[in-house]
């Protein structure tokens, strides 16, 4: 299958998706804040409307404003709703589920009780846009240049003394494969996460082991002096089920746990584990 994909928000994940699609013969147009050789400006309404009129697939990765409101829907909602696209996708966050105190959560759970209230509203608005929308809820994203390996190597990693804290994650290339799998699957809401939720400390400790470095010291949240955004991450605790995506999309993560994902990234640097 090939087509014409319009991507709102040509950032890290979108760039990985665009590269794969282009390799497979797709035409891909993306938007960013300013025009470049790789994207059209989000504010260039004529260019965006033209891309929307030609797109067979439309995907948004643009987060909502912190105070609420989705930038893409505020500007282009009606055009997207009536566009000829046969597939529409939105990358959301598993933060919409709020704190489950470490319990497993799937797509049937209620949303909007956590710190990501603006994201939950946007998530629901995309669902209601039209019948062929796919909403992908993502946990912590890692991949080349953005992983625990990079944070440990740069001295920016933390281990926080919260024994019961657990969360899910997803390799960026598994997001890409999940989106691609959905092209021939049904619309709906899908969690894309790995198979092995665990503590952030375990991830940092394994990254340190791979690099042959001492892990950072165990600290309290106060001692770590994290930014408000980083500290808020530790206020929620949940395990994300990916069973629906596996069942309905035929998808499975290439990196089902953090050890496989980090080991592959480590070897991509041309290094070897002792």
Buried (B, 14 or more C-beta within 10 A) or exposed (E): EEBBBBBBBBBBBBBBBBEBBEEEEBBBBBBBEEBEEEBBBBEBEEBBEBBBEBBBBBBBBBBBEEEEEBBBBEBBBEBBEEBEBEBBBBBBBBBBBBBBEBEEBBBEBEBBBBBBBBBBBBBBBBBEBBEEBBBBBBBBBBBBEBBBBBBBBEEEBBBBEBEEBBBBBBBBBBBBBBBBBBBEBEBBBBBBBBBBBBBBBBBBBBBBBBBEEEBBEEBEBEEBEBEEEEBBBBEBBBBBBBEBBBEBBEBBBBBBBBBBBBBBBBEEEEEEEE
